[in-house]
Each structure stands twice: as C-alpha cells, then as structure tokens.
Amino acid sequence: MQVRIYKNTNTAEFSLPFLLIANFAQIIDDSNGYRKLLIRNIAAAAAICGVFYLFFYRYFIGGIQALIDDPTQAMPLGMTVVREVAAYGFYDFNIFIDLLLCTLVMLFLNYRPKRVFTGRWVHVFRAFALLPIAYEVGSMALKIRAAMGQIEVPVWVYPLLTVKPPMTFVLFIVLALFVKTRELRFRRHGKTHEEYTAFLRTRRNAWHFSIFLAIMMVVVSVVDFGVVLGFSVGEGVSSLVTRMEDLEGAETEVDAAPTDGAPTDTAPEAQKISVEDIIALLETEVLPSPTPSAEPQTRPLTEEEREAALQEYIESEEMMSAVEKGALIATAVGFGGSINLIILAPFVLLFFYTRKPKFPWISLLIPLAGIILILFVYFEGVHQLLLNLPMKKVSVQELLEYQQLLSAMLM
C-alpha cells in the first residue's frame, strides 16, 4: 500500500523558504535594532487585514446584498462561496503575521530593557517569548481542527492566521536559541555583551551559523516528513481501532438446528381440511394464524474470523482513504512544507547573514523588477487570451453605436 505524501518538487516551491531564510537572517541580525522591524511588520500585517476586511465585508458581501432581494441572506450566501474556496475550512495569506511573531521572539530573547524589566525582572521579559510561540501553536491548532471538520473558523480570523510551515517556525526558534546560548557561553568566559555583539560581525561566527543552519535544515526536513507520516499513520490507526471495536460485538448467522429430533430433509405431511371446516371458518370470519417463522440464530465471531476481517479492512479502499485523509490534514496545516529544505541545506553554507551588500540599492531594484515582470506576464496573458478567444469579431460601427447609446442613457 503506497500513499503519496507530497507532490513533486519544483523551483517555485523554493520561493517561500528563500524568503523566510532571508527574513530570518535580517531578524537575527539586530544591528539596526528591532524597532524598525516591529513597525514595518505591524504596519504591513495591519494593512493586509484592513484591505481584506474592506474587500470582504464592504465590496463582496455588500455586492451580494445589492444583487439579492433579501439582504439578510448575503452573509450566509457569501460564507457558502468562501467555504467552496477554502477547501480545508480556512485560508491563510498574511505572511507578515509570521514575520511579526519571529521579530517578537528575538526581541524578548535579546533586547536589554533599560527601565522596567531590569535586574532579575529581565527573566520575566525573556519569558514573554512564549507569547508569540503560543500564538503559533494556537493558530496551528485552529487549522488542524478546521481541517478535520471539528470547528468552523470565522472569516475575520483568516488574515490573522500564520502562513509559513510550522516546522519552519521551529527552525527559527532553534536558530534564535542558538544565538542566545552562544552569548551565554561567550559571557561565561568574562566577555561583555558589547564584545559578543562585535563577535557576531566576524566571518567565523557567520560560518558557524551557516553550518548550524544547514544541519538544522536537514533535521527539520526529516522531522517534518515524520510528522506528515505520523498524521497518516494516526488516521489509519484510528480507523483501524474503530473497525476493531465494531468487530468485537459483531455476530454471524448460523443455520438453525432442529428442535424436535425430526429429520430436516423431509417435509411434514400436509394436514387435510374438510369442506365443513372451511364453511365454519368463513362463517366465523376467523382465519388461522400463520406459523411463526424461526428466527435466525447467531454466534460471536471467532478469533480467526476477526483477524481475517481486519486483514481485509487493512487492504480495503476505506483504509487507504483514512491514511490519505491524515496526509491531507497535515499538508493543510502546513506540515510537509519544510521537506524541501534538505535540498537547500548545501547552499546555505555560502550564506553569511551578517554580510552587508556592496550596492544596497540593488536590493530595492530586485523586488521592483519582479513586480514589473509579474504585471507584464498578466497583461501579456490577457492580451493573448483576447486574441485567441473563439468569439465573433465586433465591428467598429457597432461599438460606436453602443457607445452613443450608453451616452444617451447616462445623460
């Protein structure tokens, strides 16, 4: 029995890991402080939430209200459409929520408060790093229960859900702890925080970080595959246990044994009824009661019969569907999305997160060029579609007459 856990790898699937690694490096490198990162990520996350709420509640639901005769049914109708689009019961798209959580983790682990959380109270400030981790775990739990059909996630929660694979967040937590524990070991030898900050800028530290990142990417990929496999096996075992419980009380029919010792292969002689008896029965309007049929006798299944039934169930399509359901639930939540990191592990050995670009303006031109190329692809695609549509060409005269008609209607 084979189960297809994940789809074939292609180049497009590396875009998100590259983006996350680049942002992780920027977050871990706190040379510019965390204030700009926090402001940028909070503003971007809030902007995406605002645009989504505006589009959904005003334009999507408002548009439905303008088209139907009963405006109170606009929201249920809109939710029906959303459920068709969100196949797993939710839709996540706001990646700045993930970047904000990562920034908060690094802030609470590395920032040195100067006013409130000073002295021993700094440990309380460090404990606040559990809050973004709890948010990630809560988002993952919502996705799992929604994918299993146990709850229905409200639409307003969609832009607040995390996007990146959960194991990628685990990778970031490990990297953050790696940086923090190195500082603790560094300062045990009498060094100061300022000296450790200077050590972070060295090529030696960057090389150690790249090696650790490559190793952890391999580990995370293997663990992520194991999690997906665990979801599949878990659903299969749950289905198998349910089947075993059903078989515990199952019974099978057996042939009824003779009760009077009479041979079963001969039919009893038919009883003769006289004409006088038939007349008497008709006069009294009483018909003879039919002979009750013997109820089928049953017995519990034997151990061999149960084992045979379980083996047949294991090889059935129902068992296969249960295993595939577990894999689908895992991939819907985001597990399996970090498996491809094992392919990128050798390349990150060339990655130094503290290196500053020689021409910083190139970093601004690359995303701008990407946006321009994406728009060009969309425009060219629409142009080619219009040229190849199987439709009758419209004459210029008809267009001018239609334009005059619209002008007359608007005036």
NORURHU-V540241 format. One line per field, one symbol per residue. phi: phi as a letter, one per 20 degrees, with the letter a starting at -180 (. if undefined). psi: psi as a letter, one per 20 degrees, with the letter a starting at -180 (. if undefined). burial: + if it has 16 or more other ideal C-beta (glycine too) atoms within 10 Angstrom, else -. A space follows every 10 residues. Layout:
phi = ???
psi = ???
burial = ???
This chain:
phi = .dcefbeffc fffeffgfff ffffffffee feneffffff ffffffffff fffffffeef ffffffedfd ffeffgffff fffffefenb bdbeffffff ffffffffed fdfdceedmf ffffffffff ffffffffff fffffffeme ccffffegfe efdfggffff ffffffffff ffffffefen edffffffff efffffffff ffffffffff ffffffffff ffffffffff ffffffffdf ccfcffefdd mffeedefff eedeffffff fffelddfff ffffffecbf ffffffffff ffffeeffff ffffffffff fffpfnfdff fffegffffe ddfefeffcf fffeffffff ffffffffff fffffffdff cffdffffff ffffffffff e
psi = pqpogqrqpr hhiigggggg gghghhghnk hjrigggggg hgggghgggg gggggghggg hhhghihqhn hijgghghhg gghhgnhjjr ppiniigghg ggghghghhh qnqiffmrci ihhghhhiih ghghgggggh gggghghijh ropqhihgii qqgqqhhhhg gggggghggg hhgghgihjj rrhhhhhhhh iqhgghgggg ghggghhggh gghgghgghh gghghggghh gghhhhhgjq rqqqppqqhj jqqiipqqpp ppprhhgggh ghhikpqppq ppqpqpqrqq qrghhghhhg hhhhjrhggg hgghgghhgg hhhiqiijhi hhhighhiij ooiippqhnh ihhhhghghg gghghggggh ghghghhjpm qpqpqhghgh hhhhghhhhh .
burial = ----++---- -----++--+ +-++++++++ ---+--+--- +--++--++- -+---+---+ +--++----- ---+---+-- -+---+-+++ ++-+++++++ ++++++++++ +-----+--- ----+---+- -++-++--++ -+++++++-- --+-+--+++ ++++++++++ +++-++-++- -++--+---- -----+---+ ----++--++ -+++-++-++ +-+++-+++- ++--++--+- --+---+--- ---------- ---------- ---------- ---------- ---------- +-------+- --+-----+- -+++++++++ ++++++++++ ++-++--+-- +-+------- ---------- ---------- ---------- ---------- ---------- -
